[in-house]
Amino acid sequence: MNIQQEIAKQVELLPPPMQEQVLRFVESLTHSAPVGVKGMDMLSLAGTLDPISSREMREAIEDGCERIDYSEW
């Protein structure tokens, strides 16, 4: 039995008001699913960053992200 079948089997055992609660919960999960680009779709970008841009990006990350601002908190 796969997961969908097991879920359906368990939900059938619930009274209708609880089934509605399960439905609302599942709907909330589908609306909160992360949206973005799949990794496989980004493979076409591999190797397209030139060495100068790569160095500049690395330096900006190291300069801006590698420090702790103790007065920030």
PADREN-341287 format. One record per residue (C-alpha): z, y, x; residue number from 1. Coordinates in steps of 0.001 Angstrom, whole numbers, plus 524288, in hexadecimal, padded with zeros to 5 digits. Layout:
     c3     c2     c1   nr
      Z      Y      X  NUM
...
//
This chain:
     c3     c2     c1   nr
  80000  80000  80000    1
  7FC3A  80D37  805BE    2
  80455  8199F  80519    3
  7FD3E  81F53  7F959    4
  7FF38  812D3  7F198    5
  80D99  81241  7F552    6
  80F9F  82068  7F13D    7
  808C0  81DF6  7E43E    8
  81111  811D8  7E1FC    9
  81DAD  8193C  7E47D   10
  819A7  824E9  7DC24   11
  8167F  81BF5  7D0A8   12
  824C5  817C8  7D099   13
  8296E  825BA  7CE88   14
  82B42  82C42  7C159   15
  820C5  83667  7BDE2   16
  828F7  8425F  7C18E   17
  82B2A  83CDF  7CF33   18
  81CBF  8394F  7D041   19
  819B4  8479B  7CD97   20
  8235A  84B6B  7D82D   21
  81C82  84246  7E1BF   22
  80F6C  84826  7DDE6   23
  81463  85607  7E05A   24
  819C4  851C5  7ED87   25
  80CEF  84B68  7F1A6   26
  80563  85772  7ED4C   27
  80E55  86002  7F576   28
  80B8B  85777  80145   29
  7FCE4  85887  7FFA7   30
  7FDB9  8674E  7FE9A   31
  805D5  86860  80AEC   32
  7FD42  85FA1  81350   33
  7F95F  86653  81FFF   34
  7EBD1  86C2A  82054   35
  7E429  86D2C  82CD1   36
  7D961  867BE  83529   37
  7D96C  85970  838EC   38
  7D9FB  856A9  84761   39
  7CD39  84F18  84702   40
  7C67F  85B23  84168   41
  7CB0A  86319  84D0C   42
  7C56B  85A0C  85762   43
  7B8CD  861C4  8572D   44
  7C06C  86D10  85D38   45
  7C50D  8651E  868DD   46
  7C081  86B0D  875A0   47
  7BB43  87794  86F90   48
  7C58E  88094  87579   49
  7C0CA  88696  88221   50
  7C9DB  88693  88E11   51
  7CCA5  89538  88D86   52
  7D06E  894FE  87F1C   53
  7D87C  888D0  88186   54
  7DFF7  88F6F  88C8F   55
  7E22C  89BC0  88478   56
  7E722  893CE  878FB   57
  7F03A  88BD2  88194   58
  7F5A3  8982C  887EF   59
  7F7CE  89EB6  87AB5   60
  7FF24  892C8  875AD   61
  80769  891C2  881EE   62
  80A30  8A05B  881E6   63
  80D68  8A16B  87380   64
  81392  8944A  87096   65
  81B02  89091  87CBF   66
  8257B  89B0E  87B8B   67
  83227  89BCB  8740C   68
  83605  8A8BF  86E0A   69
  844D9  8A796  86D34   70
  8460C  8B41D  8653B   71
  83C97  8AF16  85AF7   72
  846F3  8A760  853B0   73
//
